[in-house]
C-alpha cells in the first residue's frame, strides 16, 4: 500500500472514530488508532488536525445533548 493510500485510510478511520463523540480531539483519536503507527504523524498535520477536532467537537456536543434528555 502506498503512502497516500495509507494516509487516506488512516484519515477515514479517524473520522469514523471522531464521529462517535467518545473523544475530545485529534490527539485522543490518534491514540485510539493503536494498531496504526503512523496515525499520530498523519493527524497532527493541518488540515487533518482541524478537521478531526471539528468532527470531535460536533459529535461530543451531540452525544452530551442526547444524554441530557
N, C-alpha and C positions, 0 to 999 in steps of 0.2 A: 504494500500500500504506500503510495507516495505521500509526501509531507502535506500537500494541500488537502488531499482526501482525508488524511488522519485528523488534521485540524478541523475540517468541516464536521467530521463525525463527533469529535470532542465537543464542539460548539453546539451541535444538535442535541447531544445528550445533556449538556449543561443547561440548555434552555428548558428541557423537559424537567430536570431536577429543580430548577429555579421556579418553574410554574406550579410546583406543589405547595409553595408557601411555607415550607419547612426550614428555609434558610434565609438569612437576612442580607446576604451579599455574595459577591463573586468569590471571595476567599473561601467561604464555607462551602459553596458549590464545588469549587476546585478540590477541596479536601473530601467531599462526598464521592468524587471520582477516583477512589483509591486505587483502582486497577489500571489507571491511565497515568503513567509517569509524566507525560507532557502537559497534563491538564493545567497546572499552575502557570506554566510558560504561555500557554495559549490564552488563558482567561485574564492574565494580568495586562495583556496588550489592549490598547484602545483601538477600535471602539467596542471590542468584545466585553471589556470590563464594564463599561457604562450600560451596555445592552443587558447584561446579566443582572446588574444592580437594579435596573428599571423593572425587569421581569420579577425579580425577588420582591421589590417594593410593592408592586401591584398585587402579587399573589399573597403576600403576607397580610396586607390590608384586607383583602377579600376573605382570607381564612379567618382572621380575627373577627371581622364583622359577622360572618356566618356563625361563629361560636358564641357570640354575644346574644343572638336571637333566642 
